Amino acid sequence: MSGIPATMTAIGWDAPGGPEVLRPESVPVPAPGPGQVLLKVAFAGVNRPDVIQRQGFYPPPPDASPLPGLEVSGQVVAMGEGVTWPFTGTMVCALVAGGGYAEYCIAEAAQCLQVPTGLSMAEAAAIPETLFTVWHNVFERGMAAPGETILVHGGTSGIGSMAVLLGKLFGVTVIVTAGGPEKCHQALEIGAAHAIDYKASDFVEEVKRITEGRGVDMVLDMVAGDYVARNLKCLADDGRHVTIAVQGGVKAELNMAEVMRRRLTLTGSTLRPRSKAFKAALASEIRETVWPLVATGELRPIMDRTFPLAEASAAHARMEQGSHIGKIVLAV
């Protein structure tokens, strides 16, 4: 790998803790293995799983980098054995299993998406994690279809805003919850059909009112805990409940007779531990179905703030405060 330095700056920590434990460190530049490429990172997306990993509760898969960072944009600078695309010099964004908070990052070639003209590298880094997560959980696992109505919690988060944007593009009506009138206003600006201030009203009653008692076809749940039973009350008969995070707790108490009587489906997933083959197949579907909308400019991520890589602790602090609208990225 001529022209590539032996070491690089990355963000790590000595022991789990608050945002203040994050600090720059010098580590070896990794070499791409079979099916992999090495990216010179331009920007790295900041996601809730990064925060949970830093707190010590979300260890990386055994074969992944221990460094945080699940999505990046950058230029391919080296290709591993068997890689036929992307070529050296190609500008891509990629879903990665770790290692994004660094000057160089390994990515599976099959999980790379070429950055189209008109999409900034900062925007490109803000797309993969939320797009892969929402596409799989809302449209594949959740089976959302044109003409249906779904409920999404955290409507101004990275995941929530991507769900709203994709819903609009694919004919799905999206109701969101958000904390406070300003966030509700922002959610409506992004494209939500309705925004419920969960701090001021009961979202179960509001969903009933909005849907005239019918309920929604699907709930995308990032809270779990005691929200699950309330979410089920929001579902129409034959509705689907998809959990992708457990910010409100890992346990829920349910009336299973109601699940049977109303033919409800409860499912969920986590993306990071899934196999490379699964992620490659998901990337291929996204490349065919969604990426043309990125190329035409119809789909753009909602951007919050950009922090320098060395200020990753400030980026994490902003995410934990919950004041962000859309995606936070690190400039590398």
C-alpha positions as CSV (number, residue, x, y, z in Angstrom):
1,M,0.0,0.0,0.0
2,S,2.4,2.6,-1.3
3,G,1.8,6.2,-0.2
4,I,-0.3,5.1,2.7
5,P,1.1,5.9,6.2
6,A,1.9,3.1,8.7
7,T,-0.1,4.8,11.5
8,M,-3.2,7.0,11.7
9,T,-5.2,9.1,14.2
10,A,-8.3,7.4,15.5
11,I,-10.7,7.9,18.4
12,G,-10.6,5.5,21.3
13,W,-10.9,5.3,25.1
14,D,-9.1,3.7,28.0
15,A,-12.3,2.6,29.9
16,P,-16.0,2.9,29.2
17,G,-17.7,6.0,30.5
18,G,-19.2,9.4,29.5
19,P,-18.4,11.4,26.3
20,E,-15.3,12.8,28.0
21,V,-13.5,9.4,27.8
22,L,-13.1,9.7,24.0
23,R,-9.7,10.8,22.9
24,P,-7.5,10.7,19.8
25,E,-4.9,8.0,19.7
26,S,-2.3,6.7,17.1
27,V,-3.0,3.2,15.8
28,P,-1.7,1.2,12.8
29,V,-3.5,1.7,9.5
30,P,-5.4,-1.6,8.7
31,A,-4.8,-3.6,5.5
32,P,-7.8,-4.8,3.5
33,G,-8.4,-8.5,3.4
34,P,-10.2,-10.5,0.7
35,G,-13.3,-8.8,-0.4
36,Q,-12.4,-5.6,1.4
37,V,-11.2,-2.1,0.5
38,L,-9.3,0.5,2.5
39,L,-10.9,3.9,2.6
40,K,-9.3,7.3,3.3
41,V,-12.1,8.6,5.5
42,A,-13.6,12.0,4.7
43,F,-16.5,11.9,7.2
44,A,-17.8,9.5,9.7
45,G,-21.5,9.3,10.9
46,V,-22.3,9.4,14.6
47,N,-25.0,6.9,15.7
48,R,-26.6,5.8,19.0
49,P,-24.9,2.4,18.9
50,D,-21.5,4.3,19.1
51,V,-22.7,5.9,22.3
52,I,-23.8,2.6,23.7
53,Q,-20.5,1.0,22.8
54,R,-18.6,3.8,24.5
55,Q,-20.6,3.2,27.6
56,G,-19.5,-0.4,27.6
57,F,-22.8,-2.1,26.6
58,Y,-22.4,-2.9,22.9
59,P,-19.2,-4.8,22.1
60,P,-18.2,-5.0,18.4
61,P,-18.4,-8.4,16.6
62,P,-15.3,-10.6,17.0
63,D,-14.0,-9.8,13.5
64,A,-14.7,-6.1,13.6
65,S,-12.5,-3.1,14.5
66,P,-12.8,-2.2,18.2
67,L,-12.9,1.5,17.2
68,P,-16.3,3.1,17.1
69,G,-18.0,4.3,13.8
70,L,-20.5,2.3,11.7
71,E,-20.7,4.5,8.6
72,V,-18.2,6.5,6.6
73,S,-17.6,8.3,3.3
74,G,-14.2,8.5,1.6
75,Q,-12.0,7.5,-1.2
76,V,-10.8,3.9,-1.9
77,V,-7.0,3.8,-1.6
78,A,-6.4,0.1,-1.6
79,M,-8.2,-3.0,-2.8
80,G,-8.1,-6.5,-1.1
81,E,-7.8,-9.8,-2.9
82,G,-10.8,-10.6,-5.2
83,V,-12.2,-7.1,-5.3
84,T,-13.4,-6.0,-8.7
85,W,-15.2,-2.9,-7.5
86,P,-15.0,-0.2,-6.1
87,F,-11.8,0.7,-7.9
88,T,-8.9,2.7,-6.2
89,G,-9.8,6.4,-6.4
90,T,-13.6,5.8,-6.3
91,M,-15.5,8.0,-3.8
92,V,-17.9,5.9,-1.8
93,C,-19.9,5.7,1.4
94,A,-20.2,2.4,3.3
95,L,-21.8,0.6,6.2
96,V,-19.0,-0.8,8.4
97,A,-19.0,-3.0,11.5
98,G,-16.6,-0.6,13.3
99,G,-13.6,1.6,12.8
100,G,-15.2,4.7,11.3
101,Y,-13.8,7.2,13.7
102,A,-10.4,7.2,12.1
103,E,-8.3,8.5,9.2
104,Y,-8.5,5.1,7.4
105,C,-11.2,2.5,7.6
106,I,-11.8,-1.0,6.2
107,A,-15.0,-1.6,4.4
108,E,-16.5,-4.7,2.7
109,A,-16.5,-3.9,-1.0
110,A,-20.1,-5.3,-1.3
111,Q,-21.3,-2.8,1.3
112,C,-20.0,0.3,-0.5
113,L,-22.2,2.7,-2.4
114,Q,-20.8,5.1,-5.0
115,V,-21.2,8.8,-4.0
116,P,-23.2,10.4,-6.8
117,T,-22.7,13.9,-8.2
118,G,-24.5,16.5,-6.0
119,L,-24.2,14.5,-2.8
120,S,-21.7,16.0,-0.4
121,M,-19.3,13.7,1.3
122,A,-20.7,14.8,4.7
123,E,-24.2,13.8,3.5
124,A,-22.9,10.6,2.1
125,A,-21.4,9.6,5.5
126,A,-24.8,10.3,7.2
127,I,-26.8,7.8,5.0
128,P,-25.7,4.2,5.3
129,E,-26.5,3.2,8.9
130,T,-30.0,4.8,8.9
131,L,-30.8,3.8,5.3
132,F,-29.8,0.2,5.8
133,T,-31.7,0.0,9.1
134,V,-34.9,1.7,8.0
135,W,-35.1,0.0,4.7
136,H,-34.7,-3.5,6.2
137,N,-36.9,-2.9,9.3
138,V,-39.7,-0.8,7.8
139,F,-40.0,-2.1,4.2
140,E,-38.6,-5.7,4.5
141,R,-39.2,-6.9,8.0
142,G,-42.1,-4.5,8.7
143,M,-43.6,-4.9,5.2
144,A,-44.8,-1.3,4.9
145,A,-46.6,-0.8,1.6
146,P,-47.9,2.2,-0.3
147,G,-51.1,3.5,1.2
148,E,-50.3,2.3,4.7
149,T,-49.8,4.4,7.8
150,I,-46.9,3.8,10.3
151,L,-45.9,5.2,13.6
152,V,-42.3,6.1,14.2
153,H,-40.9,7.1,17.6
154,G,-38.1,9.7,17.7
155,G,-39.2,11.5,14.5
156,T,-36.3,14.0,14.4
157,S,-33.5,11.4,15.1
158,G,-31.4,10.1,12.3
159,I,-33.5,6.9,12.1
160,G,-36.7,8.8,12.5
161,S,-36.0,11.4,9.8
162,M,-34.9,8.7,7.3
163,A,-38.1,6.8,8.0
164,V,-40.1,10.0,7.2
165,L,-38.2,10.7,4.0
166,L,-38.4,7.1,2.7
167,G,-42.1,7.0,3.7
168,K,-42.9,10.0,1.6
169,L,-40.9,8.6,-1.4
170,F,-42.6,5.2,-1.2
171,G,-46.2,6.3,-0.5
172,V,-46.4,5.6,3.2
173,T,-48.0,8.0,5.6
174,V,-45.7,8.5,8.6
175,I,-46.9,9.7,12.1
176,V,-44.1,10.5,14.5
177,T,-43.6,11.2,18.1
178,A,-41.1,13.9,19.2
179,G,-40.3,15.7,22.5
180,G,-41.6,19.3,22.4
181,P,-43.3,21.7,20.0
182,E,-40.1,22.7,18.2
183,K,-39.2,19.1,17.4
184,C,-42.7,18.4,16.3
185,H,-42.5,21.4,13.9
186,Q,-39.2,20.1,12.6
187,A,-40.6,16.7,12.0
188,L,-43.5,18.2,10.0
189,E,-40.9,20.2,8.0
190,I,-39.1,17.0,7.2
191,G,-42.3,15.5,5.9
192,A,-44.1,13.7,8.6
193,A,-47.9,13.7,8.1
194,H,-48.5,14.2,11.8
195,A,-46.2,14.9,14.8
196,I,-47.3,14.0,18.4
197,D,-45.6,15.8,21.3
198,Y,-45.3,12.8,23.7
199,K,-44.4,15.2,26.5
200,A,-47.7,17.0,26.2
201,S,-50.2,14.3,25.1
202,D,-50.8,10.6,25.2
203,F,-49.6,9.3,21.8
204,V,-51.9,6.3,22.0
205,E,-55.0,8.6,22.1
206,E,-53.5,10.8,19.5
207,V,-52.9,7.9,17.1
208,K,-56.5,6.8,17.6
209,R,-57.7,10.3,16.9
210,I,-55.6,10.8,13.8
211,T,-56.5,7.4,12.3
212,E,-60.2,7.7,13.4
213,G,-59.9,4.7,15.6
214,R,-58.4,2.3,13.1
215,G,-54.8,2.4,14.2
216,V,-51.6,2.2,12.3
217,D,-50.3,-0.7,10.1
218,M,-46.8,-0.7,11.7
219,V,-44.9,0.8,14.6
220,L,-41.1,1.4,14.4
221,D,-40.1,1.2,18.0
222,M,-36.7,2.5,19.4
223,V,-37.9,2.6,23.0
224,A,-39.2,-0.9,24.0
225,G,-39.8,-1.3,27.8
226,D,-43.3,0.0,28.8
227,Y,-43.8,1.5,25.3
228,V,-44.4,-1.9,23.8
229,A,-47.8,-2.4,25.4
230,R,-48.8,1.2,24.4
231,N,-47.5,0.6,20.9
232,L,-49.7,-2.4,20.5
233,K,-52.8,-0.3,21.4
234,C,-51.8,1.9,18.4
235,L,-51.8,-1.0,15.9
236,A,-54.7,-1.9,13.6
237,D,-55.7,-5.5,13.4
238,D,-52.9,-7.5,11.6
239,G,-50.5,-4.7,12.5
240,R,-46.7,-5.2,12.8
241,H,-44.5,-4.0,15.6
242,V,-40.7,-3.7,14.8
243,T,-38.2,-3.0,17.6
244,I,-34.7,-1.7,16.7
245,A,-33.5,-0.4,20.0
246,V,-34.3,-0.7,23.7
247,Q,-33.6,2.8,25.1
248,G,-36.6,2.4,27.5
249,G,-35.6,-1.1,28.8
250,V,-35.2,-4.6,27.6
251,K,-38.4,-6.1,29.2
252,A,-42.0,-5.6,28.3
253,E,-45.2,-7.0,29.8
254,L,-47.8,-7.9,27.1
255,N,-51.3,-9.3,26.9
256,M,-50.7,-12.2,24.5
257,A,-54.4,-12.8,24.2
258,E,-54.7,-9.4,22.5
259,V,-51.8,-10.4,20.2
260,M,-53.6,-13.5,19.2
261,R,-57.1,-12.0,18.9
262,R,-55.8,-9.1,16.7
263,R,-53.3,-11.2,14.8
264,L,-50.4,-8.8,15.6
265,T,-46.8,-9.5,14.6
266,L,-43.9,-8.6,16.9
267,T,-40.4,-8.7,15.5
268,G,-37.2,-6.7,15.6
269,S,-33.5,-6.8,14.6
270,T,-30.0,-5.4,15.1
271,L,-27.9,-4.7,12.0
272,R,-24.3,-4.8,13.3
273,P,-24.1,-8.6,14.1
274,R,-25.7,-9.7,10.8
275,S,-23.5,-11.6,8.4
276,K,-21.5,-10.0,5.6
277,A,-23.7,-11.9,3.1
278,F,-26.9,-10.4,4.6
279,K,-25.5,-6.9,4.5
280,A,-24.2,-7.4,0.9
281,A,-27.7,-8.5,-0.2
282,L,-29.2,-5.6,1.6
283,A,-26.8,-3.2,0.0
284,S,-27.6,-4.7,-3.4
285,E,-31.3,-4.1,-2.9
286,I,-30.7,-0.5,-1.7
287,R,-28.5,0.1,-4.8
288,E,-31.3,-0.9,-7.1
289,T,-34.4,0.6,-5.3
290,V,-33.3,3.6,-3.3
291,W,-29.9,4.8,-4.6
292,P,-31.4,6.1,-7.9
293,L,-33.4,8.5,-5.7
294,V,-30.2,9.7,-4.0
295,A,-28.6,10.2,-7.5
296,T,-31.5,12.4,-8.6
297,G,-31.4,14.4,-5.4
298,E,-34.9,13.2,-4.3
299,L,-33.4,11.7,-1.1
300,R,-31.0,13.7,1.1
301,P,-30.3,13.0,4.8
302,I,-31.3,15.6,7.4
303,M,-28.1,17.1,8.7
304,D,-27.6,18.4,12.2
305,R,-23.9,19.4,12.9
306,T,-20.4,18.5,11.9
307,F,-17.6,18.2,14.5
308,P,-13.9,17.7,13.8
309,L,-12.7,14.1,14.5
310,A,-10.8,15.3,17.5
311,E,-14.0,16.6,19.0
312,A,-15.9,13.3,19.0
313,S,-16.6,13.8,22.7
314,A,-18.6,16.9,21.9
315,A,-20.5,15.1,19.2
316,H,-21.4,12.3,21.6
317,A,-22.5,14.9,24.2
318,R,-24.8,16.5,21.7
319,M,-26.3,13.2,20.8
320,E,-26.9,12.3,24.4
321,Q,-28.5,15.7,25.1
322,G,-31.1,14.8,22.5
323,S,-31.3,18.3,21.0
324,H,-30.0,17.3,17.5
325,I,-32.3,17.2,14.5
326,G,-31.1,14.6,12.0
327,K,-27.5,13.3,11.6
328,I,-24.3,14.3,13.4
329,V,-21.1,13.6,11.5
330,L,-17.3,13.9,12.2
331,A,-15.0,15.6,9.7
332,V,-11.9,13.5,9.2
